[in-house]
Amino acid sequence: MARYAYDDATLQGIITATDTALQGMADLNKGVMNIQGMLPAVNNSTSGMKLAAAIGDWTADFALVKNQLDVLNGKANGLLQTNRNTQNDADGAANV
């Protein structure tokens, strides 16, 4: 039964999708940070400075998106737990 218009399967799907997205983003971010670390040694020119600025934008955007996905995941986990607690409470009351 969907208690808050989201059943357990839907919420679990959201949780799994956000976990998968976060892991993929973390892997990609490692690559970007490796480039950032090498950049001064391999390209200390105007184009290197532009790339460094773009990496700075990436870093800010990455942090924002990661935080938003973490919040979404937390809310989905909380709602899933509420659904399960509500079901358990209802089952317990019905068995009294």
N, CA, C and O of each residue as an XYZ file, in Angstrom:
384
protein
N       0.843     -1.181      0.000
C       0.000      0.000      0.000
C       0.885      1.239      0.000
O       1.830      1.323      0.784
N       0.593      2.191     -0.860
C       1.350      3.434     -0.923
C       0.779      4.406      0.100
O      -0.372      4.831     -0.006
N       1.578      4.748      1.073
C       1.084      5.589      2.143
C       1.244      7.075      1.852
O       0.372      7.860      2.223
N       2.293      7.476      1.223
C       2.495      8.880      0.885
C       2.633      9.041     -0.625
O       3.408      9.871     -1.099
N       1.887      8.255     -1.366
C       1.886      8.253     -2.829
C       3.169      7.657     -3.411
O       3.350      7.662     -4.628
N       4.035      7.161     -2.583
C       5.244      6.468     -3.031
C       5.293      5.127     -2.315
O       5.367      5.071     -1.088
N       5.250      4.061     -3.081
C       5.350      2.755     -2.439
C       6.818      2.421     -2.177
O       7.720      3.114     -2.647
N       7.035      1.361     -1.426
C       8.398      0.995     -1.044
C       9.294      0.746     -2.254
O      10.465      1.124     -2.246
N       8.755      0.116     -3.288
C       9.559     -0.184     -4.482
C      10.007      1.099     -5.180
O      11.146      1.195     -5.637
N       9.113      2.082     -5.262
C       9.471      3.360     -5.892
C      10.554      4.060     -5.085
O      11.536      4.550     -5.642
N      10.373      4.103     -3.780
C      11.366      4.753     -2.927
C      12.703      4.023     -2.984
O      13.755      4.661     -3.025
N      12.673      2.705     -2.986
C      13.917      1.942     -3.085
C      14.592      2.203     -4.426
O      15.820      2.252     -4.503
N      13.799      2.370     -5.482
C      14.354      2.715     -6.791
C      15.045      4.065     -6.777
O      16.110      4.228     -7.372
N      14.439      5.040     -6.095
C      15.051      6.370     -5.971
C      16.363      6.268     -5.197
O      17.371      6.856     -5.590
N      16.343      5.529     -4.110
C      17.545      5.370     -3.283
C      18.661      4.704     -4.084
O      19.807      5.151     -4.044
N      18.332      3.652     -4.799
C      19.330      2.948     -5.611
C      19.866      3.846     -6.719
O      21.071      3.873     -6.970
N      18.978      4.579     -7.382
C      19.403      5.461     -8.476
C      20.307      6.577     -7.972
O      21.303      6.902     -8.617
N      19.973      7.172     -6.821
C      20.830      8.238     -6.306
C      22.173      7.678     -5.850
O      23.207      8.314     -6.053
N      22.170      6.497     -5.236
C      23.446      5.874     -4.847
C      24.320      5.606     -6.072
O      25.524      5.864     -6.053
N      23.707      5.088     -7.135
C      24.440      4.802     -8.370
C      24.983      6.088     -8.989
O      26.132      6.137     -9.427
N      24.151      7.124     -9.022
C      24.579      8.411     -9.582
C      25.718      9.007     -8.761
O      26.685      9.524     -9.321
N      25.608      8.939     -7.453
C      26.661      9.477     -6.594
C      27.981      8.742     -6.804
O      29.040      9.370     -6.829
N      27.931      7.432     -6.955
C      29.159      6.668     -7.181
C      29.779      7.020     -8.531
O      30.993      7.198     -8.634
N      28.948      7.120     -9.560
C      29.450      7.503    -10.876
C      30.059      8.892    -10.871
O      31.103      9.126    -11.481
N      29.399      9.818    -10.176
C      29.932     11.176    -10.081
C      31.247     11.199     -9.312
O      32.167     11.931     -9.678
N      31.344     10.409     -8.256
C      32.585     10.365     -7.476
C      33.736      9.840     -8.332
O      34.852     10.355     -8.260
N      33.465      8.820     -9.137
C      34.492      8.277    -10.030
C      34.936      9.322    -11.048
O      36.130      9.491    -11.292
N      33.974     10.019    -11.637
C      34.295     11.065    -12.605
C      35.073     12.193    -11.943
O      36.026     12.720    -12.517
N      34.666     12.558    -10.743
C      35.342     13.638    -10.028
C      36.804     13.297     -9.751
O      37.660     14.181     -9.792
N      37.099     12.043     -9.472
C      38.493     11.632     -9.260
C      39.329     11.932    -10.500
O      40.455     12.420    -10.395
N      38.773     11.639    -11.678
C      39.481     11.927    -12.923
C      39.713     13.411    -13.127
O      40.794     13.830    -13.539
N      38.692     14.203    -12.835
C      38.821     15.661    -12.973
C      39.875     16.185    -12.002
O      40.685     17.036    -12.369
N      39.870     15.691    -10.785
C      40.846     16.152     -9.796
C      42.266     15.735    -10.184
O      43.219     16.460     -9.899
N      42.415     14.580    -10.828
C      43.737     14.173    -11.320
C      44.236     15.141    -12.380
O      45.408     15.516    -12.387
N      43.338     15.546    -13.278
C      43.712     16.525    -14.306
C      44.099     17.838    -13.649
O      45.089     18.462    -14.031
N      43.323     18.255    -12.666
C      43.610     19.509    -11.974
C      45.000     19.469    -11.341
O      45.734     20.456    -11.381
N      45.352     18.339    -10.764
C      46.658     18.218    -10.132
C      47.813     18.268    -11.118
O      48.889     18.766    -10.788
N      47.602     17.759    -12.316
C      48.661     17.730    -13.335
C      48.728     19.021    -14.143
O      49.759     19.323    -14.743
N      47.659     19.769    -14.162
C      47.527     20.909    -15.069
C      48.673     21.916    -14.988
O      49.202     22.293    -16.033
N      49.082     22.370    -13.809
C      50.163     23.368    -13.784
C      51.459     22.874    -14.423
O      52.204     23.663    -15.004
N      51.728     21.592    -14.318
C      52.978     21.052    -14.864
C      52.922     20.855    -16.371
O      53.952     20.941    -17.039
N      51.745     20.593    -16.916
C      51.665     20.260    -18.338
C      51.098     21.378    -19.207
O      51.266     21.348    -20.426
N      50.436     22.353    -18.613
C      49.848     23.416    -19.429
C      49.753     24.695    -18.614
O      48.693     25.028    -18.084
N      50.852     25.397    -18.520
C      50.906     26.653    -17.781
C      50.805     27.813    -18.762
O      51.719     28.630    -18.876
N      49.669     27.873    -19.475
C      49.458     28.905    -20.485
C      48.048     29.456    -20.326
O      47.340     29.114    -19.379
N      47.648     30.309    -21.257
C      46.298     30.868    -21.217
C      45.252     29.766    -21.290
O      44.264     29.793    -20.556
N      45.465     28.802    -22.168
C      44.494     27.705    -22.266
C      44.462     26.892    -20.972
O      43.403     26.415    -20.562
N      45.611     26.736    -20.337
C      45.670     26.030    -19.058
C      44.904     26.772    -17.977
O      44.239     26.159    -17.142
N      45.003     28.106    -17.997
C      44.257     28.910    -17.023
C      42.752     28.803    -17.262
O      41.965     28.746    -16.317
N      42.362     28.775    -18.544
C      40.936     28.618    -18.857
C      40.432     27.247    -18.405
O      39.330     27.126    -17.870
N      41.240     26.233    -18.625
C      40.860     24.893    -18.185
C      40.788     24.829    -16.660
O      39.897     24.189    -16.102
N      41.723     25.488    -15.994
C      41.702     25.524    -14.529
C      40.432     26.212    -14.026
O      39.845     25.783    -13.033
N      40.007     27.280    -14.710
C      38.768     27.966    -14.328
C      37.564     27.049    -14.532
O      36.657     27.010    -13.701
N      37.562     26.310    -15.645
C      36.461     25.376    -15.905
C      36.429     24.271    -14.848
O      35.355     23.844    -14.425
N      37.589     23.819    -14.431
C      37.646     22.801    -13.376
C      37.141     23.385    -12.060
O      36.498     22.687    -11.276
N      37.426     24.650    -11.818
C      36.879     25.312    -10.629
C      35.365     25.342    -10.665
O      34.710     25.104     -9.649
N      34.796     25.638    -11.848
C      33.331     25.603    -12.007
C      32.810     24.195    -11.752
O      31.808     24.008    -11.063
N      33.502     23.206    -12.316
C      33.106     21.804    -12.114
C      33.068     21.484    -10.618
O      32.114     20.878    -10.130
N      34.106     21.892     -9.902
C      34.204     21.573     -8.478
C      33.012     22.134     -7.713
O      32.431     21.449     -6.871
N      32.646     23.385     -8.005
C      31.497     24.003     -7.334
C      30.200     23.300     -7.722
O      29.366     23.003     -6.867
N      30.038     23.038     -9.015
C      28.819     22.364     -9.484
C      28.729     20.945     -8.931
O      27.651     20.493     -8.543
N      29.848     20.250     -8.897
C      29.874     18.888     -8.370
C      29.405     18.871     -6.921
O      28.574     18.047     -6.538
N      29.939     19.779     -6.126
C      29.560     19.828     -4.712
C      28.066     20.101     -4.554
O      27.410     19.487     -3.713
N      27.528     21.013     -5.354
C      26.108     21.345     -5.278
C      25.237     20.145     -5.642
O      24.305     19.806     -4.913
N      25.538     19.508     -6.761
C      24.739     18.358     -7.209
C      24.868     17.204     -6.222
O      23.876     16.548     -5.905
N      26.080     16.951     -5.732
C      26.278     15.877     -4.756
C      25.446     16.132     -3.508
O      24.781     15.227     -3.002
N      25.483     17.359     -3.014
C      24.703     17.681     -1.817
C      23.211     17.501     -2.059
O      22.499     16.987     -1.197
N      22.731     17.923     -3.233
C      21.308     17.777     -3.533
C      20.912     16.304     -3.649
O      19.837     15.917     -3.191
N      21.762     15.486     -4.253
C      21.477     14.051     -4.330
C      21.514     13.402     -2.946
O      20.714     12.515     -2.651
N      22.441     13.846     -2.104
C      22.491     13.332     -0.731
C      21.207     13.675      0.026
O      20.674     12.842      0.758
N      20.712     14.907     -0.153
C      19.469     15.323      0.504
C      18.296     14.496     -0.017
O      17.477     14.013      0.764
N      18.216     14.336     -1.342
C      17.142     13.530     -1.932
C      17.187     12.103     -1.395
O      16.157     11.536     -1.032
N      18.372     11.536     -1.347
C      18.531     10.178     -0.849
C      18.098     10.092      0.615
O      17.425      9.140      1.010
N      18.477     11.068      1.404
C      18.083     11.088      2.809
C      16.579     11.180      2.983
O      16.002     10.507      3.837
N      15.939     12.021      2.167
C      14.482     12.152      2.245
C      13.793     10.863      1.811
O      12.816     10.441      2.430
N      14.291     10.245      0.763
C      13.697      8.986      0.302
C      13.870      7.898      1.356
O      12.949      7.119      1.603
N      15.040      7.843      1.975
C      15.264      6.869      3.054
C      14.339      7.133      4.235
O      13.786      6.198      4.814
N      14.168      8.400      4.591
C      13.281      8.752      5.690
C      11.840      8.395      5.402
O      11.139      7.867      6.265
N      11.393      8.682      4.184
C      10.020      8.359      3.809
C       9.812      6.853      3.748
O       8.763      6.354      4.156
N      10.791      6.133      3.248
C      10.704      4.672      3.220
C      10.562      4.122      4.643
O       9.741      3.241      4.899
N      11.360      4.645      5.548
C      11.279      4.192      6.939
C       9.923      4.554      7.550
O       9.347      3.758      8.292
N       9.414      5.745      7.243
C       8.093      6.148      7.735
C       7.019      5.212      7.206
O       6.137      4.785      7.950
N       7.095      4.896      5.919
C       6.135      3.951      5.333
C       6.171      2.615      6.070
O       5.131      2.054      6.414
N       7.361      2.123      6.304
C       7.494      0.816      6.961
C       7.022      0.869      8.416
O       6.382     -0.065      8.898
N       7.338      1.958      9.110
C       6.874      2.103     10.490
C       5.357      2.200     10.546
O       4.724      1.617     11.426
N       4.769      2.944      9.598
C       3.316      3.085      9.548
C       2.670      1.735      9.300
O       1.670      1.392      9.930
N       3.241      0.971      8.383
C       2.709     -0.362      8.092
C       2.809     -1.263      9.318
O       1.868     -1.987      9.641
N       3.954     -1.215      9.998
C       4.133     -2.036     11.199
C       3.153     -1.632     12.293
O       2.590     -2.490     12.973
N       2.945     -0.315     12.465
C       1.996      0.163     13.469
C       0.579     -0.283     13.128
O      -0.178     -0.705     14.002
N       0.232     -0.185     11.845
C      -1.113     -0.594     11.413
C      -1.300     -2.096     11.593
O      -2.352     -2.550     12.041
N      -0.279     -2.856     11.241
C      -0.357     -4.310     11.419
C      -0.491     -4.664     12.897
O      -1.266     -5.549     13.259
N       0.261     -3.976     13.746
C       0.198     -4.237     15.179
C      -1.165     -3.903     15.754
O      -1.685     -4.643     16.588
N      -1.753     -2.787     15.312
C      -3.074     -2.390     15.796
C      -4.141     -3.368     15.323
O      -5.100     -3.643     16.045
N      -3.980     -3.888     14.127
C      -4.968     -4.827     13.585
C      -4.922     -6.166     14.308
O      -5.919     -6.886     14.356
N      -3.775     -6.496     14.864
C      -3.620     -7.782     15.549
C      -4.014     -7.732     17.021
O      -3.973     -8.748     17.714
N      -4.395     -6.549     17.495
C      -4.752     -6.412     18.915
C      -6.125     -6.941     19.180
O      -6.591     -6.907     20.319
